[in-house]
């Protein structure tokens, strides 16, 4: 009887260990899919010229950033933590697109001769700085989670 119980415990342990390996593989595959798509978004965004003073170009870039946010949000994930990261990352990209649109409006106002844009420029700079810090923090959290740090 002891031997049978021992075998059951070993079988149960093997099942749990196998299930854990399968769950980890799922997490790893999901992390890879999410990170690959996020990296594609970063590459696309990195190629943009935010120094442009052309409102139309900046608006077009903002539209591309929104498309990247949608593409990242479309990655199929099941892991709850990754789903939260995905939502946060998509919001971060959407916030970036808004900042770029605001920059386009600022350049359009300057081009139209508006001179009282200093407050707008300061707010835009603060918003952009916040998006950058939020992005850095989020990327660190994703990397820790996907590398097994949390």
N, C-alpha and C positions, 0 to 999 in steps of 0.2 A: 504494500500500500504506500509506504514511504517512497519507494522508487517511482510509482505512478504519479504521485503528487509532485515529485521532483521533476519528472519529465514534463508535466503540465506547466510548471513554473518556467522551465527552460523554453518550452514552446511559446508561452505567453511573452516571455522576455524577447525571444527572437522576433515575434510578431510586432511588438512595440518598437524594437530597434529598427526593423524593416520599415515600419510606418514612419518613424522619425526620419530615416534616410530619404524616403519618398517625399515627405513634407519638405525637407531641406532642399531636395532637388527642385521641387516646385518653386520654392522661394528663390533659389539661385536662378532658375530659368526666368522667373518673373522680374527679378532684379536686373538681370542682363537685358531683357526686353525693354524695361523701363529706362535703364541707363543708356542703352544704345540709342533710343529715340530722343532722350533728353540731350545726348551729345550731338545728335543731328541738328536739333533745334539750336544748340549753342553755336555750332559751326555756321549755320545759316545766319544767325543773329550777328555773329562775329564778323561776317563779311559785309555787314551794312555800314554805311558811312553816316554816322549820327552827327558829324561835323557839318553836314550840308545845311545851307541856309535856305534851301528851296522847300517850301511848305509841301508842295505836291510830292516830292521825293520822300520826305519824312512821313507823310500820310500813307504812301505806298509801303514804306518800311513797316509802319504800324500794322497795316493790314497783313503783311507777311508774318509778323510776330503773332498776331491773333491766329493765323493759320497754323503756326507752330504749336501754339497752346492747345489748339483743337487736336492736332496730331498726337501730342503727348497724352492728352486726356482720353484719346481713343485706344491707347494700349490696353489690352485685356489683362486685367489683374484680378486676383482673388484675395491676396494677402491684405488683411485689414490695415496694417501699418503702411504698406506700399500704396494702398488706395488713398490713405490720408496724405502721404507724400505727393502722390500724383495730383491730388486736388490742390495742395499748397503750391506745387510747382506751376500748375496751370494758372492759378491766381497770380503768381509772381510774374509770369509772362504777360498776362492780361494787364497787370499794373504797369509793366514796362511799355506795352503798346500805348496805354493811356498817356504815359509820360512823353512818349515820342509824339503823339498827337498834340499834346499841350505845347511841346516845343515847336511844332509846325505852326500852331496858332500864334505863338509868340513871334516867330519869324514873319508871319503874315502881318501881324500888327506893326512890327518895326518897318516892314516894307511899305505899309500904308501910311507911315509917318507918325504913328503913335509913339510918344516919348515917355509916357508914364508906365513903363513895363517893369520897373525895377522890382516891385513887390512880387509880380508874377514870376520873374526870373529867379528870385530867392526861393519862392515856394517850390518851383520846379526843380531847383537844385537840391533842396531838402528832400523832396519826394523821390528823386532819382537816387540819392544817397541811401535812403531807407530801403528802396527796392534792392539795391546792390548788397546791403548788409543782410537783408532777409534772404536773398539768394545764396550768399556765402554760407550762412548758418544752415539753411535747408540742405545744401549740397553736402556739407559736413555730416549732417544727420543721416542723410541717405547713404553716404559712403560707409559710415559706422554700422548702420543697420545691415547693409548688404554684405559687409565684410565680416559680419558676425560679432561686431562690437557691442550690440544691444539686443 
